């Protein structure tokens, strides 16, 4: 055995009692002396869980990463993290995002790892792992699990997380039978992977790639596609090279310019409004300030290019076949910081210079966008003095300038009790307001915009409504939710202000570079 500069040598290269114990304990797993010969140790942080269906295939992805690490001369060791399943976990996965970030950070820091490959999938798992890796700041790269194959019911293509609300509304209106709904239920989510619309999971996978934290092309490869395993293998090989070189580290990749690139990408793909919450949190771990005004500024100068649900027509499988995120990034290059570094040691511009678009109806050229501005806009006014977020790309145009009567629901229970009441004073111009969904009243910021529209007697549904989630602190919308929904940042009461101030002081310490 030889002593090298690798971090893991502090555990395995020692010629004392500690070294004896560290090597001996790992030998219980059947490893020989050869793995302690000075090769880099590559951690594989795996958020696999059968309770998180989006991540249920990540063991196979981890095996591919191991193949790559072994073939490049590394010593891969897989370890679990907590996993956040968006649908099954109550009251909300957002309550546990920071806990998962702490889990990742402390494991990466505490174990003898020279580099780490982060395996994520479902909505919060991707930002949580990036947050943890940013704070630990050892060489890291990410492999996301990929989107499902498109849903297929009879001759209709379905998008999970988007069409579910439409189908349920059809059932409430009496236009679908229980038998038809049950049949569609089995057809919508028919493979491994996360939602195949541009919801939060697909958006955050795209953000990871746009930030430079994945190999090129990672975001859109469908989960069952063998090319995802090939990319995972290459990621394992790259992790070994990063370990031997000592970088690049997350702090060297996720710079202020990289966050600008990610924000512009989010606007161009019509990404989830939740991306704002997560990008701000990741940036905070690196000491990069991202005010809401920066998102609005970049949105106004970034055209919408991706024709993807819920804003557009197509699904993630179509996006991949059309060229995926590299094709979008190539179109955006005149607006991006092309020199930003990525995990493969190459600049963003060099990574995407030869990318091609194979379907311009899915990925529009910069000269012929779907919209002149980005998918998300920041609103302000007397109803939201601290700012609010609207996914304007998913809103009916006539709702962007709108006047209507507010129909207020105190909470979700009130909404579910009254939403289909024939006596509800609602019409096609009404603004539905759902109160008490933020952090001061609703722990973890529950989903605030998946309520659907009222249905009258006889099955006649109302037309598009402007949905607004009122709250104290922050509310988030389902990233794949259909239609127009406004998430408000409100003014908290005295007790909530004191709790918020304590939390912000703690976050300021935790989010400082090197903070715990």
C-alpha positions, 0 to 999 in steps of 0.5 A: 500500500502507498500513501497518496494525496487522496482523502480516503488515504486518511482512513485506509493508508494509515499504518497504525491501529486506525488503519488496521481497523478501517481495512479490517472492517471493510474486509468483512464485505469480501474485499481483498488487499487490492482495493486498498492499494491507493485507488480513489474511493467513489461514494454512490449516494443512492436515494433508492426506495420502493416507497419512492416509485420515481427512484425504485430503479436506482439500484440498477443505475448504481450497478452501472456507476460501479461498473464505470468506477471499477473499470477506471481503477476506482473503488466504488462504495454505495450508501443509502440516503433518505428518499422523498416520495412526492405522492406517498409521503405526508404531509409533504416532501418539502418538509423533509428536503433540508433533512435529506440535504443534511443526510447527504452532506454529513455522509459525504463529509464523514466517510472516506470518499474522494468523489461522490456520484449522486443518484436522484429522481423524484422532485425533492431528491435532486435539489436536496442532494445538490444542496448536500454536495454543495456544503460538503464540497468534495468532487461530485456529479449527479445521475438522475433516474430519468422520466417515464415512458409516455403514458398511453391509454387507448389512442391517447398519450397521457402525462403523469402529474398533469393528465391525472387532474384532467381525468379526475375532473372528467370523472367528477363531471360524469364524463368518465366512468369508474371503469374507464378511470381505472383503466387509465390509471393503469396506463398513465405511469407504465414504466420506471422513472419520474413524471414525464411532463416538465414538472418539478422532477424533469425541471430539476434534472434539467437544472442539474444539467444546466448548472453543469453537475451532470454529464451532457444529455442526462436530463431527458434520457427515459428511465428504461432506456439503456442509454441511461445506464451507459451514461451512469457507467460513464459517470462512474468513470468520470468520478474516478478522474475527478477524484484523482484530479481533486476536482472540479468541486461543486463550488467551482461548478455552481457559480453565479454564472452557472445559476444564471444559465440554469435560470435561463434554461428554466425559463426556456423549457417552461420549467416548474415554479418550484425550481425557484425555491430549490435554486435559491436554496442550492445557491445559498449553500454556496454563498450565491445570492439569488433574489426574485428580481434576478429570476424576473430579469432573466425571464423577460429576456429569455424566450420559451423554446420547449413545447412540453406539457403542462405548458405545451403539447409534448412529453419528455420522451419526445423531448429526448428524441428531439435532442434533449436539453443539449439542443435547448442549451445550444439555441440559448448559447447567445444568452448563456455564460458559455464558458461556465465549467461543467463536471466533465472539465469542459465548458458549457459551450463546448459540451453543446456546440455540436448538439442537434435538434431533430424536431423543431415543433418540440424544441423551437429555434431562438428565432421562432420561439413559442413565447417572447418571454420565459415560462415563469414570471414574478408578480407583485402588488397589493395582494402579494407585496413580497412577490408571487410566482406565475407559470405564465406559459401554462396560463390561458392568455386571457387570464394574464390580464384579469378581473374577477370575484374572489372565491375564498377557501380557508383550507383544503378541507373547506375547499373539498367540502364546497368546491362542487356545491351547486350553491357555490357563488362561482363563474368562469371569471372567478379567482379561487383563493386557497388560504393557509398553505404556507410554512406558518400554518402548513408545515413544509409548504403543501401543494396549493394548486391541484384543486381543479375547477368546480363542477355544476349539477349535470356534469357541466364544468366551469371554464379556466379559473385563475387559482391563487394560493394564499399563505403565510411565508411560501406556498408551492404548486405541484410542478406538473399542475395544469393551468394558471396558479399563483403562489404568493409570498405573504406577510407573516404574523408576529409569531410567524415572524419570530419563527421565521427570523430564528430560521433565517439566522440558522439558515444563514449559518448553515448556508454559508460556505462550509456551514453545517 
